[in-house]
Every structure is written in C-alpha cells, then in structure tokens.
Amino acid sequence: MSLPRPFHRRQVLIGGAAALAVASSPRMVRSETAAAKNIPKPVRLLAQPVGQVTRVRLEIELTGNANMAKNPLVDRKLDLQLPVRSDVVFDYEERLQRGVGRGSATQAPLVSHRYYHQAGSDTKLNKSMLGLRLREAARDCRVHAANRPETIYSETDFLTREEVDLLAAPLSSVAVDGLLPTGPVT
C-alpha cells in the first residue's frame, strides 16, 4: 500500500486559485457589466450644520498587552508584560455653535454643546479592575476647539481629572469637518 504523495503548499494554492478563477469568471463578467450600469454619481460631503442637534455614539474596545519596565527612569528594558482589556462608551447629543472670535462669523472657532447620556470606561489590567463614569451632575459639557487639544468643561459642576481624561476622546466631531474633501467624491 502506497501513501499519497505529499502536496506542497504552493501546488495547493496554485490549484485553488485556478479553480476559483475558472468557476467565478462568468460571474465576474456579469458583475462588471452590472457595475458599469450602476456607476455612482459624485456627491459632495457637507459639514454638520451649525445649530443642528446630532446624536453620537462611540464604542471603543481595546485588547492587548502593557509592557512594564522595572524602573523606566533607569532602564527601559522590559521586565513584565500584563494583559489589558478596556471597553469605552460615549453616547451624547451634540449641537455645534460658533464661538466669539476674530474675523468673520465663519472663521470663529467652533464650540460644541454636549449632553452625555452615557460616558464610561471599564478597564482590566492583569487582575485589577478600574471603572470610570461621568457623574450625573457633570453631564452637560462644552468643548472648545479653538486650540488642540480641545478644552472640555462642564457648565453645571467641576470635572475631576479622571473625568477630563475620560472625555478626551481620540476622535473629535468638532475637528472632523475640517478633514472633509472640498470637491465631489464617488
């Protein structure tokens, strides 16, 4: 009894690619002609109108390792690697307004009025749990985008340092309008 000849990885990949090309070639021709009939028209992306209320929900999930040095001031050699997992949720209503500034009204810095329905983070580092939540008294906030980083404060109560760190999101809805293309896109 003879055993079957072992396949090399390259032979399996070449054979699979050839079979896939033969089996899908009629469908590819049909989909290309169908796509030619449905060519999308160019559209212009517009910034969020000033004064309009928008609901924003942002969920961030982070998983990985935190590399720790024994003494980072003396040596950066890694001594310990700890697993980290973090879940962050922001859910707020936002209204953009023009602030008071120099120049024309269109050049005045943007101010965002936000009401947070939910803002919190749950982080697990190794076996330690840390949970941060925005207090009920501090849910009504303002974000000034004249300078980077943005200035975040609450009009109803003082924010703690932990709450300021929590609200400093990696994405700014106030600054994203400046990233939009000026011409039409397809």
N, C-alpha and C positions, 0 to 999 in steps of 0.2 A: 504494500500500500504506500503510495507516494503522497506526501503532503503538498498542498498547493504552493506554487511559487509565491514568495512574499512580494507584496506590492510596495513600490516606492511611493513616497508621498507625492512626488512630482507627477507620476503617472496617474494617480488618483485625481489630482487637481486638474490636469490637462483633460482627462476623460470626462470629468464632471463639467468642466467649462464647455467642452464641445457639445455634450448632450444638452446642456442648458441653452446654448446658442441655437441649436437645431430646433429644439422644442419651442422656444419662445420667439423665433424670428417672424412667423406670421402675425403674432400678436403685437410685436414691436412695430411692424409696418402699419397695422391698423391704428395703434395708439398714436403714432407720429402723425398720421393723417387727421385723426380726430383732434389732436392737439393743435394742428395747423388751422383747423376751422374755429377753434375756441381761443384765439390769441387774446390775452388780456389787454385791455386798454390802459394807457398810462393814467395814473391818479396822482394827485398832489396831497401829501400828508400835511395836515394843518395842526398847529399848536392848540392846546386846550384853551378855549376862550376864557378871558378874564371874567370872573364873576360866576362862572358855571360851577355847580357842585358835582364832584366826581367821587365815586366810591372806589377805594383802593384796598386790595387785599394782597399781601405779600407773605409767602411762606418760604422759609429757608431751612434746609436740612443739611447738617454738616456731620460728616463721619470721617475719622482719620486717627492720626497719632500725634501726640505732643511730645517733641523731643526736648528733654531736660538736661541741662549741664549741671555738674556737681556745684560749681561756683562760676557763673558766667563772667564775673569780673576778673578772674584769674585765668581761666582756660575755657574755651568754647567746646572742648571735647565732650561729646555726648556721653552721658552717664546712664540715662534712664529714658525709656520710651513708654508713654502712658496712652491708653486708648481714650479718645474723646468723642462724644456724640452730643450734638446740640440741635434743638428744634426751636425756631423763632417764628412768631406770627405777628404781623401788623395788619390791622383792619381799621381803616379810618375813612371819614368823609373829608374831602378837601375842596377848598374854594381859593383860587388864585386871585390876588389883588395886586394892583400897582402901588408900590410904596411911594413915599415922598423922596424925590431925588433931584439931582441937577439935570438940566436938559429937558427934552420933550417928554410927554407922558408915556410914549412908547419906549423910551430909554430908561425910565425909572426902574429901580430894582423890584423884582417880584417878591411878594410876601404871600405865604401860604397859611391860611387859617385851617387848622385840622382839628377834628374831633375824633379821638381814638375810641372805638368800640372795644378793641382788644389790642393789647401790646404786651408781649411777654416772651420769655425765653426759658427753656428748660435745658440745662447743660449737665452732662455726666462726665467727669474727668476721673478715670480709673474707677474708684468706688464712691467718690464724693459727688453728691447731687447739689446743684445750685439752681434755684428758680428765681427769676426776676419778673415782676409785674408792675405795670404803671398804675399808680393809685387812682382811685375814683375821683378824688379832688383835683387831680392834675391832668385830666383827660382833654381839656380844652387848651390847645397849644398853638403857637405861632412859629413859623420857620422863615427866617430872613435869608435870602440867597444872594445878597449883595457881595459877600465875600465867601471864600472857601476856606475852611469848612463852614457850613451853614450855621447860623445861630438859632438854637432851639430854646424856647422858653414857654412856660405856662402863664396865662394871664390870671388864673384863679389861685394858684399856690406855687410855692417854690419847688423846683425839681431837685431831687437828690442827685449826687454824682452818678450813682448806678442807673437812675432813670435817664439821665442825659446820655450815658453810654449806650443804653438800650435803644433809645430813639435815633441815634446816629446810624441810620441805615446805609448800606453800601450803594444804594441807588437813590437818586434824588429826582422826584417827579417835578420839582421846580426847575432843575437844570436840564432835564431831558429834552425840553422843547428846543434848546439851542443845538441839539445834535441832529435834528430833523433835516433832511435834504431840502434845498431850496427849489429844485426843479421837480417835474413829474417823474414818478418811478413806475415800473411794471412789476 
